[in-house]
Protein backbone atom coordinates (compact mmCIF):
# COMPACT_ATOMS: atom_id res chain seq x y z
CA UNK A 1 0.00 0.00 0.00
CA UNK A 2 1.37 3.42 -1.03
CA UNK A 3 2.31 5.75 1.85
CA UNK A 4 3.09 8.88 -0.21
CA UNK A 5 4.62 10.37 -3.34
CA UNK A 6 8.00 11.64 -4.53
CA UNK A 7 8.08 15.46 -4.62
CA UNK A 8 11.74 16.16 -5.52
CA UNK A 9 14.61 14.13 -6.99
CA UNK A 10 18.40 14.53 -6.99
CA UNK A 11 21.24 11.99 -7.03
CA UNK A 12 22.06 12.57 -3.34
CA UNK A 13 18.66 13.29 -1.80
CA UNK A 14 15.03 12.48 -2.64
CA UNK A 15 12.05 14.04 -0.85
CA UNK A 16 8.67 12.36 -0.41
CA UNK A 17 5.35 13.61 0.96
CA UNK A 18 4.14 10.98 3.46
CA UNK A 19 1.29 12.59 5.39
CA UNK A 20 -0.02 10.52 8.28
CA UNK A 21 2.65 7.80 8.07
CA UNK A 22 4.83 7.44 11.21
CA UNK A 23 8.40 7.09 9.89
CA UNK A 24 11.67 7.15 11.75
CA UNK A 25 15.29 7.55 10.68
CA UNK A 26 16.69 4.53 8.82
CA UNK A 27 13.32 3.09 7.79
CA UNK A 28 13.55 1.70 4.27
CA UNK A 29 11.24 2.85 1.49
CA UNK A 30 11.04 2.02 -2.20
CA UNK A 31 9.41 3.31 -5.37
CA UNK A 32 8.71 1.63 -8.71
CA UNK A 33 8.88 3.79 -11.82
CA UNK A 34 9.27 2.75 -15.44
CA UNK A 35 9.65 -0.91 -14.50
CA UNK A 36 12.59 -0.22 -12.19
CA UNK A 37 12.77 -0.41 -8.39
CA UNK A 38 14.42 2.43 -6.44
CA UNK A 39 15.31 1.96 -2.76
CA UNK A 40 15.80 4.68 -0.14
CA UNK A 41 16.52 5.13 3.53
CA UNK A 42 14.84 7.78 5.67
CA UNK A 43 17.43 10.35 6.78
CA UNK A 44 15.17 12.99 8.34
CA UNK A 45 11.52 13.97 8.81
CA UNK A 46 10.32 17.57 8.56
CA UNK A 47 6.59 17.51 9.20
CA UNK A 48 5.05 15.40 6.45
CA UNK A 49 8.14 15.56 4.20
CA UNK A 50 10.71 12.75 4.43
CA UNK A 51 14.31 13.31 3.29
CA UNK A 52 15.48 10.06 1.72
CA UNK A 53 18.97 8.82 0.76
CA UNK A 54 18.83 6.83 -2.51
CA UNK A 55 20.77 3.56 -2.57
CA UNK A 56 21.68 3.94 -6.23
CA UNK A 57 21.25 6.19 -9.23
CA UNK A 58 17.92 8.04 -9.44
CA UNK A 59 18.05 8.21 -13.23
CA UNK A 60 14.53 7.68 -14.57
CA UNK A 61 12.75 8.43 -11.29
CA UNK A 62 9.99 11.03 -11.63
CA UNK A 63 8.13 13.28 -9.24
CA UNK A 64 4.73 11.85 -8.43
CA UNK A 65 5.97 8.25 -8.23
CA UNK A 66 4.30 6.36 -5.39
CA UNK A 67 6.39 5.42 -2.34
CA UNK A 68 6.04 2.19 -0.35
CA UNK A 69 7.48 1.14 3.01
CA UNK A 70 9.71 -1.97 3.14
CA UNK A 71 8.71 -4.44 5.86
CA UNK A 72 12.36 -4.69 6.98
CA UNK A 73 15.28 -2.29 7.15
CA UNK A 74 18.71 -2.61 5.56
CA UNK A 75 20.08 -6.12 6.18
CA UNK A 76 23.08 -8.25 5.24
CA UNK A 77 23.87 -11.97 5.30
CA UNK A 78 24.58 -13.21 8.83
CA UNK A 79 25.91 -16.76 8.37
CA UNK A 80 28.99 -18.75 7.30
CA UNK A 81 28.03 -17.89 3.70
CA UNK A 82 29.82 -14.53 4.10
CA UNK A 83 33.32 -16.08 3.90
CA UNK A 84 35.03 -15.76 0.54
CA UNK A 85 32.32 -13.37 -0.67
CA UNK A 86 32.25 -9.70 -1.72
CA UNK A 87 29.20 -7.58 -0.87
CA UNK A 88 28.08 -4.07 -1.71
CA UNK A 89 27.01 -1.80 1.20
CA UNK A 90 23.40 -2.97 0.84
CA UNK A 91 24.11 -6.65 1.46
CA UNK A 92 24.04 -7.78 -2.18
CA UNK A 93 26.89 -9.99 -3.50
CA UNK A 94 28.94 -8.36 -6.27
CA UNK A 95 31.33 -11.23 -7.05
CA UNK A 96 29.05 -12.70 -9.73
CA UNK A 97 28.29 -15.86 -7.76
CA UNK A 98 24.89 -16.96 -6.39
CA UNK A 99 24.25 -16.56 -2.66
CA UNK A 100 22.09 -19.08 -0.87
CA UNK A 101 20.91 -16.92 2.00
CA UNK A 102 20.65 -18.72 5.33
CA UNK A 103 20.03 -15.79 7.65
CA UNK A 104 20.12 -11.98 7.53
CA UNK A 105 20.41 -9.28 10.16
CA UNK A 106 20.02 -5.51 10.32
CA UNK A 107 23.21 -3.49 9.89
CA UNK A 108 22.09 -1.27 12.80
CA UNK A 109 21.90 -3.64 15.80
CA UNK A 110 21.48 -2.49 19.38
CA UNK A 111 24.68 -1.59 21.23
CA UNK A 112 26.40 -4.25 23.31
CA UNK A 113 25.36 -4.12 26.98
CA UNK A 114 28.15 -2.54 29.04
CA UNK A 115 28.49 -5.70 31.11
CA UNK A 116 29.42 -7.78 28.04
CA UNK A 117 32.32 -5.57 26.92
CA UNK A 118 35.74 -6.86 27.98
CA UNK A 119 38.35 -4.09 28.17
CA UNK A 120 41.06 -6.27 29.73
CA UNK A 121 41.53 -8.81 26.95
CA UNK A 122 44.88 -10.53 26.34
CA UNK A 123 47.54 -9.24 23.93
CA UNK A 124 46.94 -10.15 20.27
CA UNK A 125 50.32 -11.12 18.84
CA UNK A 126 50.30 -10.50 15.10
CA UNK A 127 53.42 -12.52 14.26
CA UNK A 128 54.97 -9.45 12.60
CA UNK A 129 57.95 -8.49 14.76
CA UNK A 130 57.96 -4.77 13.92
CA UNK A 131 54.31 -4.46 15.02
CA UNK A 132 54.53 -6.74 18.05
CA UNK A 133 57.59 -4.86 19.34
CA UNK A 134 56.82 -1.20 18.51
CA UNK A 135 52.99 -1.28 18.53
CA UNK A 136 51.67 -4.34 20.39
CA UNK A 137 47.88 -4.78 20.29
CA UNK A 138 45.32 -5.97 22.76
CA UNK A 139 42.21 -7.80 21.57
CA UNK A 140 39.59 -5.19 20.79
CA UNK A 141 42.13 -2.47 19.95
CA UNK A 142 41.53 0.16 17.27
CA UNK A 143 44.72 0.92 15.34
CA UNK A 144 45.21 3.66 12.78
CA UNK A 145 47.05 2.64 9.59
CA UNK A 146 48.68 5.62 7.92
CA UNK A 147 50.62 5.51 4.69
CA UNK A 148 50.27 6.46 1.04
CA UNK A 149 50.29 4.31 -2.09
CA UNK A 150 53.14 1.89 -2.71
CA UNK A 151 54.39 1.52 0.86
CA UNK A 152 53.13 -2.04 1.35
CA UNK A 153 49.71 -1.65 3.01
CA UNK A 154 48.17 -4.52 1.03
CA UNK A 155 51.11 -6.83 1.72
CA UNK A 156 50.87 -6.02 5.44
CA UNK A 157 47.11 -6.69 5.41
CA UNK A 158 47.63 -10.06 3.68
CA UNK A 159 50.31 -11.06 6.21
CA UNK A 160 48.07 -10.11 9.15
CA UNK A 161 45.13 -12.11 7.73
CA UNK A 162 47.38 -15.13 7.20
CA UNK A 163 49.01 -14.96 10.64
CA UNK A 164 45.78 -14.45 12.59
CA UNK A 165 44.14 -17.37 10.76
CA UNK A 166 47.20 -19.59 11.38
CA UNK A 167 47.51 -18.58 15.03
CA UNK A 168 43.87 -18.36 16.12
CA UNK A 169 41.81 -20.00 13.37
CA UNK A 170 40.04 -16.64 13.07
CA UNK A 171 38.70 -14.99 9.94
CA UNK A 172 38.94 -11.35 8.85
CA UNK A 173 36.69 -8.70 7.29
CA UNK A 174 37.83 -6.05 4.80
CA UNK A 175 35.67 -2.95 4.34
CA UNK A 176 36.45 -0.67 1.44
CA UNK A 177 34.92 2.77 2.05
CA UNK A 178 35.37 4.99 -1.01
CA UNK A 179 37.68 2.42 -2.61
CA UNK A 180 38.72 2.74 -6.24
CA UNK A 181 37.09 -0.17 -8.08
CA UNK A 182 40.50 -1.09 -9.55
CA UNK A 183 42.04 -1.37 -6.08
CA UNK A 184 39.13 -3.49 -4.87
CA UNK A 185 39.53 -5.89 -7.80
CA UNK A 186 43.30 -6.09 -7.24
CA UNK A 187 42.78 -6.96 -3.57
CA UNK A 188 40.22 -9.63 -4.48
CA UNK A 189 42.59 -11.18 -7.06
CA UNK A 190 45.55 -11.09 -4.65
CA UNK A 191 43.53 -12.78 -1.90
CA UNK A 192 42.47 -15.45 -4.38
CA UNK A 193 46.02 -16.08 -5.61
CA UNK A 194 47.42 -16.31 -2.08
CA UNK A 195 44.70 -18.75 -0.94
CA UNK A 196 43.26 -16.32 1.63
CA UNK A 197 39.91 -15.60 -0.05
CA UNK A 198 37.96 -18.20 1.95
CA UNK A 199 39.32 -16.71 5.19
CA UNK A 200 37.93 -13.22 4.60
CA UNK A 201 34.62 -11.47 3.92
CA UNK A 202 34.67 -8.19 1.96
CA UNK A 203 32.39 -5.17 1.60
CA UNK A 204 33.04 -2.44 -0.97
CA UNK A 205 31.41 0.98 -1.22
CA UNK A 206 33.19 2.24 -4.29
CA UNK A 207 34.45 5.76 -4.94
CA UNK A 208 32.29 6.25 -8.04
CA UNK A 209 29.07 5.55 -6.18
CA UNK A 210 27.02 8.09 -4.23
CA UNK A 211 27.58 9.15 -0.62
CA UNK A 212 24.95 6.67 0.67
CA UNK A 213 27.11 3.80 -0.58
CA UNK A 214 30.23 5.10 1.14
CA UNK A 215 28.45 5.86 4.42
CA UNK A 216 26.75 2.45 4.60
CA UNK A 217 29.73 0.23 3.70
CA UNK A 218 31.24 0.53 7.17
CA UNK A 219 27.98 -0.59 8.89
CA UNK A 220 27.74 -3.67 6.67
CA UNK A 221 31.39 -4.53 7.35
CA UNK A 222 30.87 -4.17 11.10
CA UNK A 223 27.86 -6.51 10.96
CA UNK A 224 29.92 -9.22 9.21
CA UNK A 225 32.66 -8.84 11.85
CA UNK A 226 30.06 -9.08 14.64
CA UNK A 227 28.79 -12.36 13.19
CA UNK A 228 32.29 -13.88 13.40
CA UNK A 229 32.80 -12.51 16.93
CA UNK A 230 29.39 -13.30 18.46
CA UNK A 231 28.32 -16.46 16.61
CA UNK A 232 31.69 -18.07 15.78
CA UNK A 233 33.48 -16.81 18.94
CA UNK A 234 36.48 -15.62 16.95
CA UNK A 235 39.12 -12.93 17.39
CA UNK A 236 38.37 -11.02 14.21
CA UNK A 237 40.61 -8.59 12.32
CA UNK A 238 38.59 -5.78 10.73
CA UNK A 239 40.25 -3.59 8.07
CA UNK A 240 38.57 -0.29 7.17
CA UNK A 241 40.03 1.51 4.16
CA UNK A 242 39.38 4.45 4.40
CA UNK A 243 37.55 5.62 7.53
CA UNK A 244 37.94 9.28 6.48
CA UNK A 245 35.83 8.62 3.36
CA UNK A 246 32.88 7.71 5.59
CA UNK A 247 33.14 11.11 7.29
CA UNK A 248 33.24 12.76 3.85
CA UNK A 249 30.03 10.93 2.92
CA UNK A 250 28.29 12.19 6.07
CA UNK A 251 29.37 15.73 5.13
CA UNK A 252 27.84 15.41 1.65
CA UNK A 253 24.55 14.10 3.04
CA UNK A 254 24.44 16.86 5.66
CA UNK A 255 25.09 19.51 2.98
CA UNK A 256 22.18 18.19 0.89
CA UNK A 257 19.92 18.66 3.92
CA UNK A 258 21.08 22.30 4.19
CA UNK A 259 22.37 21.77 7.72
CA UNK A 260 24.82 24.31 9.10
CA UNK A 261 28.33 22.77 8.97
CA UNK A 262 31.13 23.23 11.48
CA UNK A 263 34.84 23.67 10.69
CA UNK A 264 35.95 22.66 7.14
CA UNK A 265 32.40 21.77 6.11
CA UNK A 266 32.04 18.79 8.47
CA UNK A 267 28.56 18.08 9.88
CA UNK A 268 27.68 19.15 13.42
CA UNK A 269 27.06 15.44 14.15
CA UNK A 270 30.72 14.56 13.40
CA UNK A 271 31.45 13.27 16.92
CA UNK A 272 28.36 11.08 17.15
CA UNK A 273 28.78 9.75 13.59
CA UNK A 274 32.33 8.57 14.28
CA UNK A 275 31.42 7.28 17.77
CA UNK A 276 28.59 5.15 16.34
CA UNK A 277 31.15 3.31 14.22
CA UNK A 278 33.97 3.06 16.76
CA UNK A 279 31.79 1.95 19.68
CA UNK A 280 30.84 -1.21 17.79
CA UNK A 281 34.49 -2.34 17.71
CA UNK A 282 34.81 -4.17 21.01
CA UNK A 283 36.02 -7.28 22.77
CA UNK A 284 33.71 -9.64 24.69
CA UNK A 285 34.31 -12.77 26.74
CA UNK A 286 33.48 -14.86 23.62
CA UNK A 287 35.54 -13.07 20.99
CA UNK A 288 36.90 -9.74 19.82
CA UNK A 289 37.05 -7.32 16.92
CA UNK A 290 40.46 -5.70 16.47
CA UNK A 291 40.53 -3.05 13.76
CA UNK A 292 43.07 -1.48 11.44
CA UNK A 293 41.69 1.78 10.05
CA UNK A 294 43.41 3.53 7.18
CA UNK A 295 43.11 7.30 7.62
CA UNK A 296 43.47 9.81 4.80
CA UNK A 297 44.93 13.06 6.14
CA UNK A 298 43.68 15.97 4.00
CA UNK A 299 46.50 18.31 2.89
CA UNK A 300 48.74 16.45 5.42
CA UNK A 301 46.98 18.43 8.16
CA UNK A 302 46.99 16.21 11.24
CA UNK A 303 44.97 18.87 13.12
CA UNK A 304 41.99 18.48 10.74
CA UNK A 305 38.75 18.17 12.78
CA UNK A 306 37.74 14.80 11.28
CA UNK A 307 41.23 13.29 11.68
CA UNK A 308 41.38 14.44 15.32
CA UNK A 309 37.89 13.02 16.03
CA UNK A 310 38.92 9.63 14.62
CA UNK A 311 42.26 9.68 16.46
CA UNK A 312 40.48 10.19 19.81
CA UNK A 313 39.06 6.66 19.51
CA UNK A 314 42.29 4.93 18.49
CA UNK A 315 44.55 2.92 20.79
CA UNK A 316 47.61 3.40 18.60
CA UNK A 317 48.82 3.89 15.06
CA UNK A 318 51.03 2.12 12.55
CA UNK A 319 52.75 4.54 10.16
CA UNK A 320 54.18 3.15 6.92
CA UNK A 321 56.84 5.41 5.43
CA UNK A 322 57.93 5.81 1.82
CA UNK A 323 61.48 6.65 3.02
CA UNK A 324 61.73 3.28 4.77
CA UNK A 325 60.24 1.46 1.75
CA UNK A 326 62.79 3.11 -0.58
CA UNK A 327 65.55 1.52 1.51
CA UNK A 328 63.99 -1.90 0.82
CA UNK A 329 62.90 -2.47 4.43
CA UNK A 330 59.49 -4.14 4.75
CA UNK A 331 57.14 -3.79 6.45
CA UNK A 332 58.05 -0.12 5.95
CA UNK A 333 57.18 0.87 9.53
CA UNK A 334 58.30 4.31 10.73
CA UNK A 335 59.19 3.29 14.27
CA UNK A 336 59.31 6.90 15.53
CA UNK A 337 55.68 7.60 14.65
CA UNK A 338 54.28 4.11 15.30
CA UNK A 339 52.75 3.97 18.78
CA UNK A 340 50.47 1.94 21.04
CA UNK A 341 48.90 2.63 24.43
CA UNK A 342 50.07 -0.87 25.39
CA UNK A 343 53.70 0.33 25.60
CA UNK A 344 53.61 0.46 29.38
CA UNK A 345 55.66 -1.53 31.87
CA UNK A 346 52.48 -2.64 33.67
CA UNK A 347 50.95 -3.99 30.44
CA UNK A 348 53.75 -5.55 28.40
CA UNK A 349 56.19 -6.12 31.23
CA UNK A 350 59.42 -4.41 32.32
CA UNK A 351 61.62 -6.25 29.80
CA UNK A 352 59.57 -5.34 26.72
CA UNK A 353 59.12 -1.75 27.89
CA UNK A 354 62.83 -1.20 28.64
CA UNK A 355 63.91 -2.82 25.36
CA UNK A 356 61.48 -0.58 23.46
CA UNK A 357 62.83 2.56 25.10
CA UNK A 358 66.46 1.55 24.46
CA UNK A 359 65.85 0.67 20.80
CA UNK A 360 64.09 3.99 20.16
CA UNK A 361 66.97 5.82 21.87
CA UNK A 362 69.61 3.98 19.81
CA UNK A 363 67.75 4.54 16.53
CA UNK A 364 67.23 8.22 17.37
CA UNK A 365 70.94 8.62 18.03
Secondary structure, 3 states (H helix, E strand, C coil): CCCEEEEEECCCCEEEECCCCCCCCCCEEEEEECCEEEEEEEEEEECCEEEEEECCCCCCCCCCCEEEECCCCCEEECCHHHCCCEEECCCCECCCCCCCCCCEEECCCCCCCHHHECCCCCEECCCCHHHHHHCCEECCCEEEEECCCCCCHHHHHHHHHHHHHHHHCCCEEEEEEEECHHHHHHHHHHHHHCCCHHHEEEEEEECCCCHHHHHHHHHHHHHHHHHHHHCCCCEEEEEEECHHHHHHHHHHHHHHCCCCCCHHHCCCCHHHHHHHHHCCCCEECCCEEEEEEECCCHHHCCCCHHHHHHHCCCCEEEEECHHHHHCCCCCCECCCCCEECCCCHHHHCHHHHHHHHHHHHHHHC
